[in-house]
């Protein structure tokens, strides 16, 4: 009888210990979940606050852009030391900075097509040649450059017919991870990585020189804000004719007040020997429709980057007719 009572006490004690262990595990799990939820809530609040500060920076930038455009709607120059300059944002409980850059001075991948009718895109041969020339100037093999330019134009145009050096659905279906061509305007430069012929090495080389704007107009640079080291963008306008040295010299010789017109630019120094077609000559513009605002906000352990695309024309045909507007926001660092 005594032995039976002893066994029962042992079983009861074991049961209690098991219950205590289970409750300890449940309590530890609940505490961990509570801690995680608290951190998530704190991070969400930090992100929301960071975005609010980014929106405030956008409003400041829009007023700054309106002032820049208002000085002389016919041209935009470096006057005021605004390009690439980092402005510190005084934030309570954190730090922030904002920087304006000229988003015109790049090769817009969507310019490889022309929107013939709303929603329908056809290839633009002149832009394809210029894109290929830019790649060659950056050290890409000429044959590869032509193939990539053709495949990129095929990726965006509306039809499903392979161009001379292009690639459409039938090519991408045969790949290990089959997919289809977009047949629409690109939304981000990272889409270029899906185009046939593109490699990580070539993409890394092209990335600083390309962009995606929400229009299919031909590339229109601003020679008043281009730096001499960006000469490949000018040299690509006349493939095989305009050298890097001549393009660099024209940018380096820019007057203090900038070039007054495209005509003045093409008449300057080493460029006077060229007689580009009107549509090409106008690609070396003296004003900028597109500007990019990069905002960085740090609050505690949280960090937020926002890139806002500004239409300085406000959707109007030319500058000064409407107030600048934000047309796109990208959150986080680019790939």
C-alpha positions as CSV (number, residue, x, y, z in Angstrom):
1,X,0.0,0.0,0.0
2,X,2.8,2.3,0.9
3,X,4.7,1.5,-2.3
4,X,1.5,2.3,-4.4
5,X,1.1,5.7,-2.7
6,X,4.7,6.5,-3.4
7,X,4.3,5.6,-7.1
8,X,1.2,7.8,-7.3
9,X,3.0,10.7,-5.7
10,X,5.9,10.3,-8.3
11,X,3.4,10.3,-11.2
12,X,1.7,13.4,-9.8
13,X,5.0,15.2,-9.5
14,X,6.0,14.2,-13.0
15,X,2.7,15.5,-14.3
16,X,3.1,18.8,-12.5
17,X,6.7,19.1,-13.9
18,X,5.5,18.4,-17.4
19,X,2.7,21.0,-17.0
20,X,5.2,23.6,-15.8
21,X,7.6,22.8,-18.7
22,X,4.7,23.2,-21.2
23,X,3.6,26.4,-19.6
24,X,7.2,27.7,-19.7
25,X,7.4,26.9,-23.4
26,X,4.1,28.6,-24.1
27,X,5.1,31.7,-22.1
28,X,8.5,31.9,-23.8
29,X,6.8,31.6,-27.3
30,X,4.2,34.2,-26.4
31,X,6.9,36.6,-25.1
32,X,8.9,36.1,-28.3
33,X,5.9,36.7,-30.5
34,X,5.1,39.8,-28.4
35,X,8.6,41.1,-28.8
36,X,8.5,40.4,-32.6
37,X,5.1,42.1,-32.9
38,X,6.4,45.1,-31.0
39,X,9.5,45.4,-33.3
40,X,7.3,45.1,-36.4
41,X,5.0,47.8,-35.1
42,X,7.9,50.0,-34.3
43,X,9.4,49.4,-37.8
44,X,6.1,50.1,-39.5
45,X,5.8,53.4,-37.5
46,X,9.4,54.3,-38.5
47,X,8.7,53.6,-42.1
48,X,5.5,55.6,-42.1
49,X,7.3,58.5,-40.5
50,X,10.2,58.2,-43.0
51,X,7.8,58.3,-45.9
52,X,6.1,61.3,-44.4
53,X,9.5,63.1,-44.3
54,X,10.1,62.0,-47.9
55,X,6.8,63.5,-49.0
56,X,7.8,66.7,-47.3
57,X,11.2,66.7,-49.1
58,X,9.3,66.3,-52.4
59,X,7.3,69.4,-51.7
60,X,10.5,71.4,-51.0
61,X,12.1,70.0,-54.2
62,X,9.0,70.9,-56.3
63,X,9.3,74.5,-55.2
64,X,13.0,74.4,-55.9
65,X,12.4,73.0,-59.4
66,X,9.7,75.6,-60.0
67,X,12.2,78.3,-59.1
68,X,14.9,76.8,-61.4
69,X,12.5,76.5,-64.3
70,X,11.1,80.0,-63.7
71,X,14.4,81.7,-64.1
72,X,14.5,80.8,-67.8
73,X,12.1,78.3,-69.2
74,X,14.1,78.1,-72.4
75,X,17.2,76.6,-70.7
76,X,18.3,74.9,-67.5
77,X,21.9,75.3,-66.5
78,X,24.1,74.6,-63.4
79,X,23.5,78.1,-62.0
80,X,22.7,77.8,-58.3
81,X,24.9,74.8,-57.8
82,X,21.8,72.5,-57.5
83,X,22.9,69.5,-59.6
84,X,23.9,66.6,-57.4
85,X,24.3,68.8,-54.3
86,X,23.2,67.1,-51.1
87,X,20.8,69.2,-49.0
88,X,20.6,68.2,-45.3
89,X,17.0,67.9,-44.0
90,X,16.6,69.0,-40.3
91,X,14.4,66.2,-38.9
92,X,13.3,65.7,-35.3
93,X,14.6,62.4,-34.0
94,X,16.5,61.6,-37.1
95,X,18.6,62.7,-40.1
96,X,17.8,63.1,-43.7
97,X,19.3,64.3,-47.0
98,X,17.9,65.1,-50.5
99,X,19.7,65.3,-53.8
100,X,18.5,66.5,-57.3
101,X,19.9,65.0,-60.5
102,X,19.1,65.5,-64.1
103,X,17.1,62.5,-65.3
104,X,17.3,63.6,-68.9
105,X,20.9,62.7,-69.2
106,X,20.7,59.0,-69.8
107,X,19.5,56.6,-72.5
108,X,15.8,56.1,-72.0
109,X,15.2,52.5,-72.9
110,X,11.5,53.3,-73.8
111,X,12.8,55.5,-76.6
112,X,13.6,52.4,-78.6
113,X,10.0,52.4,-79.7
114,X,7.6,55.0,-80.9
115,X,3.9,55.1,-79.8
116,X,2.3,55.3,-83.2
117,X,-1.2,55.1,-81.8
118,X,-2.2,55.0,-78.1
119,X,-1.0,51.7,-76.6
120,X,0.8,50.5,-79.8
121,X,4.6,50.6,-80.0
122,X,6.8,50.2,-83.1
123,X,10.6,50.1,-83.2
124,X,12.6,53.3,-83.7
125,X,15.6,52.4,-85.8
126,X,17.5,55.6,-85.1
127,X,17.3,55.0,-81.3
128,X,18.4,51.4,-81.8
129,X,21.5,52.5,-83.6
130,X,22.2,55.0,-80.8
131,X,21.8,52.5,-78.1
132,X,24.1,50.1,-79.8
133,X,26.7,52.9,-80.3
134,X,26.5,53.8,-76.6
135,X,27.2,50.2,-75.6
136,X,30.2,50.1,-78.0
137,X,31.5,53.3,-76.5
138,X,31.3,51.7,-73.1
139,X,33.3,48.7,-74.2
140,X,30.7,46.2,-75.2
141,X,31.5,44.1,-78.3
142,X,29.8,45.6,-81.4
143,X,28.0,42.3,-82.4
144,X,26.7,41.9,-78.8
145,X,25.6,45.5,-78.7
146,X,23.6,45.3,-81.9
147,X,21.9,42.0,-80.7
148,X,21.0,43.5,-77.3
149,X,19.6,46.7,-78.9
150,X,17.5,44.6,-81.3
151,X,16.3,42.3,-78.5
152,X,15.4,45.2,-76.2
153,X,13.4,46.9,-78.9
154,X,11.6,43.6,-79.6
155,X,10.9,43.3,-75.8
156,X,9.0,46.6,-75.8
157,X,7.3,46.8,-79.2
158,X,3.7,45.6,-79.5
159,X,4.1,42.9,-82.2
160,X,5.3,39.3,-81.7
161,X,7.5,39.3,-84.8
162,X,11.3,38.8,-84.4
163,X,13.3,41.8,-85.7
164,X,16.5,41.2,-87.7
165,X,18.5,40.8,-84.5
166,X,15.7,40.7,-82.0
167,X,13.9,38.1,-79.9
168,X,10.3,37.5,-79.2
169,X,8.2,34.9,-77.3
170,X,9.5,31.9,-79.2
171,X,13.0,32.6,-78.0
172,X,12.1,33.1,-74.3
173,X,9.8,30.0,-74.3
174,X,12.8,27.8,-75.1
175,X,14.8,29.0,-72.1
176,X,15.0,26.7,-68.9
177,X,12.8,29.2,-67.0
178,X,10.4,30.0,-69.8
179,X,8.7,33.4,-69.9
180,X,7.3,35.9,-72.5
181,X,8.4,39.3,-73.8
182,X,6.7,42.2,-72.2
183,X,5.5,43.9,-75.4
184,X,4.9,47.2,-73.4
185,X,7.0,50.1,-72.0
186,X,9.5,49.2,-69.4
187,X,8.8,50.3,-65.8
188,X,12.3,49.8,-64.4
189,X,15.8,49.3,-65.8
190,X,16.0,45.9,-64.1
191,X,13.7,44.5,-66.8
192,X,16.7,44.8,-69.2
193,X,18.3,41.8,-67.4
194,X,15.5,39.5,-68.9
195,X,16.4,40.5,-72.5
196,X,18.3,38.0,-74.6
197,X,22.0,38.6,-74.7
198,X,22.1,40.7,-71.5
199,X,24.7,39.5,-69.0
200,X,25.4,40.6,-65.4
201,X,28.7,42.2,-66.5
202,X,27.1,44.2,-69.4
203,X,24.2,45.2,-67.2
204,X,26.5,46.5,-64.5
205,X,28.4,48.5,-67.1
206,X,25.2,50.0,-68.6
207,X,23.3,50.7,-65.4
208,X,24.8,54.2,-64.8
209,X,24.0,55.3,-68.3
210,X,20.4,54.0,-68.9
211,X,17.0,54.9,-67.4
212,X,13.3,54.3,-67.9
213,X,11.1,57.3,-68.4
214,X,7.3,57.2,-68.8
215,X,7.5,58.5,-72.4
216,X,8.7,57.0,-75.7
217,X,10.1,60.3,-77.1
218,X,13.6,60.2,-78.5
219,X,16.4,60.8,-76.1
220,X,16.8,64.5,-75.4
221,X,19.9,65.4,-73.4
222,X,20.6,68.6,-71.6
223,X,24.1,69.7,-72.7
224,X,24.1,72.4,-70.1
225,X,24.1,69.9,-67.2
226,X,26.1,67.1,-68.8
227,X,29.5,66.6,-67.2
228,X,32.5,66.0,-69.6
229,X,32.8,62.4,-68.3
230,X,29.3,61.8,-69.7
231,X,30.6,62.4,-73.2
232,X,29.5,58.9,-74.5
233,X,25.9,60.1,-74.3
234,X,26.7,62.9,-76.8
235,X,28.9,60.8,-79.0
236,X,26.2,58.2,-79.4
237,X,24.0,60.7,-81.2
238,X,26.1,60.4,-84.4
239,X,27.3,56.8,-84.4
240,X,30.6,56.3,-86.0
241,X,31.1,60.0,-86.7
242,X,31.3,62.0,-83.4
243,X,34.2,60.9,-81.3
244,X,34.5,60.8,-77.5
245,X,37.2,63.4,-77.6
246,X,35.2,65.9,-79.6
247,X,32.1,65.3,-77.4
248,X,34.1,65.8,-74.3
249,X,35.8,68.9,-75.6
250,X,32.4,70.5,-76.5
251,X,31.1,69.8,-73.0
252,X,34.3,71.1,-71.4
253,X,34.2,74.3,-73.4
254,X,30.6,75.1,-72.3
255,X,30.1,78.8,-71.6
256,X,29.6,79.8,-68.0
257,X,25.9,80.6,-68.7
258,X,25.4,77.4,-70.7
259,X,24.5,77.0,-74.4
260,X,21.6,79.1,-75.4
261,X,20.2,76.6,-77.9
262,X,21.0,73.3,-79.7
263,X,22.2,75.3,-82.7
264,X,24.8,77.0,-80.5
265,X,26.0,73.7,-79.2
266,X,26.5,72.2,-82.6
267,X,28.3,75.3,-83.8
268,X,30.8,75.1,-81.0
269,X,34.5,74.3,-81.5
270,X,35.0,70.6,-82.6
271,X,31.3,70.1,-83.4
272,X,31.1,72.7,-86.1
273,X,32.3,70.2,-88.7
274,X,29.1,68.1,-88.3
275,X,25.8,68.7,-89.9
276,X,23.4,66.4,-88.0
277,X,19.8,65.9,-89.2
278,X,17.3,68.2,-87.4
279,X,15.9,65.4,-85.3
280,X,19.4,64.4,-84.1
281,X,20.5,68.0,-83.5
282,X,17.5,68.6,-81.3
283,X,18.5,65.6,-79.1
284,X,21.3,67.8,-77.7
285,X,18.9,70.1,-75.9
286,X,19.5,72.9,-73.4
287,X,16.6,72.2,-70.9
288,X,15.4,69.3,-68.8
289,X,11.9,67.9,-68.4
290,X,12.8,65.1,-66.1
291,X,14.6,65.5,-62.7
292,X,15.2,62.8,-60.1
293,X,15.0,63.5,-56.3
294,X,16.8,61.0,-54.1
295,X,15.8,61.2,-50.4
296,X,17.5,59.3,-47.6
297,X,16.0,59.3,-44.1
298,X,17.5,57.7,-41.0
299,X,15.5,57.3,-37.8
300,X,17.0,55.2,-35.0
301,X,17.8,51.9,-36.6
302,X,15.5,52.5,-39.5
303,X,16.8,53.7,-42.9
304,X,14.6,54.6,-45.9
305,X,15.6,55.6,-49.5
306,X,13.1,57.1,-51.9
307,X,13.7,58.1,-55.6
308,X,11.0,60.4,-57.0
309,X,10.8,61.3,-60.7
310,X,9.8,64.9,-61.3
311,X,8.2,66.2,-64.5
312,X,9.4,69.8,-64.5
313,X,6.9,70.7,-67.2
314,X,4.0,69.5,-65.1
315,X,2.7,67.5,-68.1
316,X,2.6,70.6,-70.3
317,X,4.3,70.7,-73.8
318,X,7.1,73.0,-72.5
319,X,8.4,74.4,-69.2
320,X,6.8,77.2,-67.4
321,X,3.3,76.5,-68.4
322,X,2.4,74.3,-65.4
323,X,3.8,73.5,-62.0
324,X,6.2,70.6,-61.6
325,X,4.7,67.3,-60.5
326,X,5.8,64.0,-59.1
327,X,5.1,61.2,-61.6
328,X,6.7,58.2,-60.0
329,X,8.2,57.0,-56.7
330,X,10.5,54.1,-56.1
331,X,11.1,53.0,-52.5
332,X,14.3,51.3,-51.4
333,X,17.7,51.1,-53.1
334,X,17.9,50.1,-56.7
335,X,19.2,46.6,-57.6
